[in-house]
Amino acid sequence: MTVVEQQPPRAPRLRWRRVMALKGASLTVPFFLGFGLFTVTPIVMAIKKSLYREQSSGLGFGAKTVEFVGIDNFTKGLQDTHFWGGMGRVALFAAISIPLIQVAAVGLALLLDAASQRVANRFRIALLIPYMIPGIVATLIWIYIYSPTVGPLTPFFKHLGISADFYSGSMIWISIGNLIAWSSIGFNMLIVYSALRALPTEIYDSARIDGASEWRIAWSIKVPLIRRSLVLTSVLSIIGTLQIFSDPVLFRSMTPETVTRDFTPIMDIYDWAFNQGEFHYAAALSIILALVVGITSAIFYRLTNKAPTS
């Protein structure tokens, strides 16, 4: 005599799965509300505003009227030499600073991964502290350190016979780059270190049995296996660097002759919007900048995230 197990009805099971799926999806509602309110809505408003322009009548003495101009603001932005000059400065700075920051972050992560867990926990927190300091506060701290009158660096280099002006045209990008590296290396290091900790240790043991040195293991095994984490941190660095704003703005208060009002693309957009009152043109420049950042990040991701061929 065989006993046939009675399966529960299909409809209640499907209903239960649907309820659980809805409960899980409900946890994403706050994110999508914030994303729609603070990301999608400003983009739509910027696109709408970029299609118009304020024009004065009566030789500039009459009331201003808002008129539809289509893509005229975008055409003007594509020909704006000041805007693209700032874009070129930031792009060159990103091409030099991002690889150096990545190399430092990977090196620190590899050192922490090779150390004991207790030592790694102590240094991990210490290296992450600069990232936890608000950007404005960090910039003010480094402006004080760079100051030729009250800062400690200028007298120190003077004792060594070196005249260092951290606000000069030849040093300003080095000063800003040092600040950005100080605040971002810890964040990138933490992502890379987390990826290293997730790797199976059996791979390292097999390599050591085959006679591989620790340097060979790090270069030939660890780094290739965390390639996706390196791509992620690089893309985030590209997005952040091309939109650099607060650091040069605060440096401008110390050296306005070096850090001009159109020193970076966002500084130029800010100047058009809040100093010259051209909000419509500033909106068009913002969209152009967003497209440049998005296209650059997408191309970099596509080129670096390809699966390795055997």
C-alpha positions as CSV (number, residue, x, y, z in Angstrom):
1,M,0.0,0.0,0.0
2,T,1.5,3.3,-1.1
3,V,1.0,6.6,0.6
4,V,0.6,9.6,-1.7
5,E,1.8,12.9,-0.2
6,Q,-0.8,15.5,-0.5
7,Q,0.6,18.7,-2.0
8,P,-0.8,22.0,-0.8
9,P,-3.0,23.8,-3.2
10,R,-1.1,25.8,-5.9
11,A,-3.1,29.0,-5.5
12,P,-2.2,29.6,-1.8
13,R,1.5,29.0,-2.5
14,L,1.4,31.5,-5.4
15,R,-0.4,34.0,-3.2
16,W,2.1,33.6,-0.4
17,R,5.1,34.1,-2.9
18,R,3.4,37.2,-4.3
19,V,2.9,38.7,-0.8
20,M,6.5,38.0,0.1
21,A,7.7,39.6,-3.2
22,L,5.6,42.7,-2.5
23,K,7.0,43.0,1.0
24,G,10.5,42.8,-0.4
25,A,9.8,45.3,-3.1
26,S,8.2,47.7,-0.5
27,L,11.7,48.1,1.1
28,T,12.9,49.9,-2.1
29,V,10.1,52.5,-2.0
30,P,12.0,55.1,0.1
31,F,15.0,54.8,-2.3
32,F,12.9,55.3,-5.5
33,L,11.0,58.2,-3.9
34,G,14.3,59.9,-3.0
35,F,15.7,59.1,-6.4
36,G,12.7,60.5,-8.2
37,L,12.5,63.6,-6.1
38,F,16.2,64.5,-5.9
39,T,17.6,63.1,-9.2
40,V,14.9,62.6,-11.8
41,T,12.9,65.8,-11.0
42,P,16.0,68.1,-11.1
43,I,17.1,66.6,-14.4
44,V,13.7,67.1,-16.0
45,M,13.6,70.7,-14.7
46,A,17.1,71.4,-16.0
47,I,16.2,70.0,-19.5
48,K,13.1,72.2,-19.6
49,K,14.9,75.3,-18.4
50,S,17.7,74.8,-20.9
51,L,15.3,75.2,-23.8
52,Y,14.5,78.8,-22.8
53,R,16.3,82.1,-22.5
54,E,15.7,85.4,-20.7
55,Q,15.8,88.3,-23.1
56,S,15.4,92.0,-22.4
57,S,13.5,94.4,-24.6
58,G,14.0,98.1,-25.2
59,L,17.8,98.0,-25.5
60,G,18.1,96.3,-22.2
61,F,15.9,98.6,-20.2
62,G,12.6,96.8,-20.7
63,A,11.1,93.9,-18.8
64,K,12.8,90.6,-19.3
65,T,10.8,87.9,-21.1
66,V,11.4,84.1,-21.3
67,E,11.4,82.8,-24.8
68,F,11.8,79.4,-26.3
69,V,15.1,79.0,-28.1
70,G,15.4,75.3,-28.6
71,I,19.0,74.0,-28.7
72,D,20.6,77.5,-28.9
73,N,21.9,77.2,-25.3
74,F,23.5,73.8,-26.1
75,T,25.0,75.2,-29.3
76,K,26.5,78.1,-27.3
77,G,27.8,75.7,-24.6
78,L,29.5,73.5,-27.2
79,Q,31.4,76.6,-28.4
80,D,32.2,78.0,-24.9
81,T,36.0,78.0,-24.7
82,H,36.0,78.8,-21.0
83,F,33.8,75.8,-20.1
84,W,35.8,73.4,-22.2
85,G,39.1,74.9,-21.0
86,G,38.0,74.0,-17.4
87,M,36.9,70.6,-18.7
88,G,40.4,70.0,-20.1
89,R,42.1,71.0,-16.9
90,V,39.9,68.6,-14.9
91,A,40.3,65.8,-17.4
92,L,44.1,66.1,-17.3
93,F,44.0,66.2,-13.5
94,A,41.8,63.1,-13.4
95,A,44.1,61.2,-15.8
96,I,47.0,61.8,-13.4
97,S,45.4,61.6,-10.0
98,I,43.0,58.7,-10.4
99,P,45.7,56.1,-11.3
100,L,48.0,57.3,-8.4
101,I,45.1,57.1,-5.9
102,Q,44.2,53.6,-7.2
103,V,47.7,52.3,-6.9
104,A,48.0,53.7,-3.4
105,A,44.6,52.2,-2.4
106,V,45.5,48.7,-3.8
107,G,48.9,48.8,-2.2
108,L,47.4,49.6,1.2
109,A,44.7,46.9,0.8
110,L,47.3,44.3,-0.1
111,L,49.3,45.2,2.9
112,L,46.3,44.9,5.2
113,D,45.3,41.6,3.6
114,A,48.7,40.2,4.4
115,A,48.7,41.4,8.0
116,S,46.9,39.8,10.9
117,Q,43.3,40.5,11.5
118,R,43.9,42.6,14.6
119,V,46.5,44.8,12.9
120,A,44.3,45.1,9.8
121,N,41.3,46.3,11.9
122,R,43.4,49.0,13.6
123,F,44.9,50.4,10.4
124,R,41.7,50.1,8.4
125,I,39.9,52.4,10.8
126,A,42.8,54.9,10.9
127,L,43.0,55.0,7.0
128,L,39.2,55.5,6.8
129,I,39.1,58.5,9.1
130,P,40.0,61.1,6.4
131,Y,37.0,59.9,4.3
132,M,34.6,60.3,7.2
133,I,35.6,64.0,7.7
134,P,33.2,66.3,5.7
135,G,34.8,67.6,2.5
136,I,34.4,71.3,3.5
137,V,36.1,70.7,6.8
138,A,38.9,68.8,5.2
139,T,39.5,71.5,2.7
140,L,39.6,74.2,5.4
141,I,42.1,72.1,7.3
142,W,44.4,71.7,4.3
143,I,44.1,75.4,3.5
144,Y,45.4,76.2,6.9
145,I,48.2,73.6,6.5
146,Y,49.2,75.2,3.1
147,S,49.0,78.7,4.4
148,P,52.4,80.5,4.0
149,T,51.8,82.6,7.1
150,V,50.3,80.3,9.7
151,G,50.7,76.8,8.1
152,P,53.5,74.4,9.2
153,L,54.6,73.2,5.7
154,T,56.0,76.5,4.4
155,P,58.5,77.0,7.3
156,F,59.4,73.3,7.2
157,F,60.4,73.4,3.5
158,K,62.1,76.8,4.1
159,H,64.4,75.1,6.6
160,L,65.3,72.6,3.9
161,G,66.1,75.4,1.5
162,I,63.0,74.9,-0.6
163,S,60.6,77.7,-1.4
164,A,57.2,76.1,-1.7
165,D,54.1,78.2,-2.6
166,F,51.2,75.8,-2.5
167,Y,48.9,78.4,-4.0
168,S,50.9,79.1,-7.1
169,G,49.8,78.2,-10.6
170,S,52.4,75.4,-10.8
171,M,51.4,73.9,-7.4
172,I,47.7,74.5,-7.1
173,W,46.7,71.2,-8.8
174,I,49.2,69.3,-6.6
175,S,47.7,70.9,-3.5
176,I,44.2,69.9,-4.6
177,G,45.3,66.5,-5.6
178,N,46.9,65.8,-2.3
179,L,43.7,66.8,-0.5
180,I,41.6,64.5,-2.7
181,A,44.0,61.6,-2.3
182,W,44.1,62.1,1.4
183,S,40.3,61.9,1.7
184,S,39.6,59.2,-1.0
185,I,42.3,56.6,-0.6
186,G,40.8,55.1,2.5
187,F,37.4,54.7,0.8
188,N,38.9,52.9,-2.2
189,M,41.1,50.9,0.0
190,L,38.1,49.6,2.0
191,I,36.3,48.4,-1.1
192,V,39.4,46.7,-2.4
193,Y,40.2,45.2,1.0
194,S,36.7,43.8,1.3
195,A,37.0,42.2,-2.2
196,L,40.3,40.6,-1.1
197,R,38.8,39.2,2.1
198,A,36.1,37.5,0.0
199,L,38.5,35.6,-2.1
200,P,39.0,31.8,-1.3
201,T,42.3,31.2,0.5
202,E,42.7,27.8,-1.1
203,I,43.9,29.6,-4.2
204,Y,46.8,31.2,-2.3
205,D,47.7,27.9,-0.6
206,S,47.9,26.2,-4.0
207,A,50.1,28.9,-5.3
208,R,52.4,28.7,-2.3
209,I,52.8,25.0,-2.8
210,D,53.8,25.6,-6.4
211,G,56.5,28.0,-5.1
212,A,54.9,31.3,-5.9
213,S,56.2,34.3,-3.8
214,E,53.9,36.7,-2.0
215,W,54.6,39.3,-4.6
216,R,53.7,36.9,-7.4
217,I,50.5,35.9,-5.6
218,A,49.5,39.5,-5.1
219,W,50.2,40.6,-8.7
220,S,49.1,37.5,-10.6
221,I,46.2,36.2,-8.4
222,K,44.8,38.8,-6.1
223,V,44.8,41.9,-8.4
224,P,43.2,40.1,-11.4
225,L,40.5,38.6,-9.1
226,I,39.4,42.0,-7.7
227,R,39.3,43.6,-11.1
228,R,35.6,44.4,-10.8
229,S,36.2,46.2,-7.5
230,L,38.9,48.2,-9.2
231,V,36.6,49.1,-12.1
232,L,34.0,50.2,-9.6
233,T,36.3,52.5,-7.6
234,S,37.8,53.9,-10.8
235,V,34.3,54.8,-12.2
236,L,33.3,56.5,-8.9
237,S,36.6,58.4,-9.0
238,I,36.0,59.6,-12.6
239,I,32.5,60.7,-11.7
240,G,33.7,62.6,-8.6
241,T,36.8,64.2,-10.2
242,L,35.1,65.5,-13.3
243,Q,32.5,67.2,-11.0
244,I,35.1,68.7,-8.5
245,F,33.7,71.9,-7.0
246,S,34.0,72.6,-3.3
247,D,37.8,72.1,-3.1
248,P,38.8,74.7,-5.8
249,V,36.1,77.1,-4.6
250,L,37.6,77.3,-1.1
251,F,41.1,77.5,-2.6
252,R,39.9,80.4,-4.7
253,S,39.3,82.4,-1.5
254,M,43.1,82.2,-0.9
255,T,44.3,82.6,-4.5
256,P,41.7,84.1,-6.8
257,E,44.4,85.0,-9.4
258,T,45.2,81.3,-9.8
259,V,41.8,79.6,-9.2
260,T,39.6,81.6,-11.6
261,R,35.8,81.6,-11.6
262,D,35.8,79.1,-14.5
263,F,38.6,77.0,-13.2
264,T,36.5,73.8,-13.3
265,P,33.3,73.1,-15.3
266,I,31.0,73.2,-12.3
267,M,32.6,76.5,-11.1
268,D,31.8,78.0,-14.6
269,I,28.2,76.7,-14.3
270,Y,27.9,78.2,-10.8
271,D,29.2,81.5,-12.1
272,W,26.7,81.6,-14.9
273,A,23.8,80.7,-12.6
274,F,24.4,82.8,-9.5
275,N,26.8,85.6,-10.5
276,Q,25.5,86.4,-14.0
277,G,22.0,85.2,-13.5
278,E,21.9,83.0,-16.7
279,F,20.1,80.1,-15.2
280,H,18.9,78.8,-18.5
281,Y,22.4,78.7,-20.0
282,A,23.8,77.2,-16.8
283,A,21.1,74.4,-17.0
284,A,22.3,73.6,-20.6
285,L,25.9,73.5,-19.4
286,S,24.9,71.2,-16.6
287,I,23.3,68.7,-19.0
288,I,26.4,68.8,-21.2
289,L,28.6,68.1,-18.2
290,A,26.3,65.2,-17.2
291,L,26.5,63.8,-20.7
292,V,30.3,64.0,-20.7
293,V,30.6,62.4,-17.3
294,G,28.2,59.6,-18.2
295,I,29.7,58.9,-21.6
296,T,33.3,58.9,-20.1
297,S,32.3,56.6,-17.3
298,A,30.4,54.2,-19.7
299,I,33.4,54.0,-22.1
300,F,35.8,53.4,-19.3
301,Y,33.5,50.7,-17.8
302,R,33.1,49.0,-21.2
303,L,36.8,49.0,-21.9
304,T,37.9,47.7,-18.5
305,N,35.1,45.4,-17.6
306,K,35.6,42.9,-20.4
307,A,36.1,39.3,-19.4
308,P,39.7,38.2,-19.8
309,T,40.4,36.0,-22.8
310,S,42.2,32.7,-22.2
